[in-house]
Amino acid sequence: MFKFIQQYAESIDRINIYPMISLLIFFLFFVVLIIWVKKMDKENITRLSELPFEQEELTKNNP
């Protein structure tokens, strides 16, 4: 199965560019994500980290 796909992909012109584009998108996404997380406020991080516990308390109080 893989051999068939590989033969088909080799017959397409400029197939080498697609893996590079996908790698670039993948890399840029995580770089932007890391920058965004590093710039977040401590208060916002604390509030987000407490969200699961707030939801749990709400379900316990409202049967």
Residue, then its C-alpha position, 0 to 999 in steps of 0.5 A: m500500500f505504501k509503495f503505491i502511494q509513494q509511486y503516485a506521489e513521486s509522479i506529482d511535480r514539486i512534491n518536495i515542497y509540501p512536507m516543508i510547508s507542513l513542517l513550517i506551519f507545525f513549527l510556527f504554530f508551536v512557536v507562537l503558542i509558546i510566545w503567547v503562553k510566556k506573555m500571559d499574566k500570572e493572574n490569568i494563568t491562576r484563574l485558568s488553572e482553577l477552572p476545573f475545580e470551580q466546575e466540580e464545586l458547582t456540580k456538588n452544590n447543585p444536585 
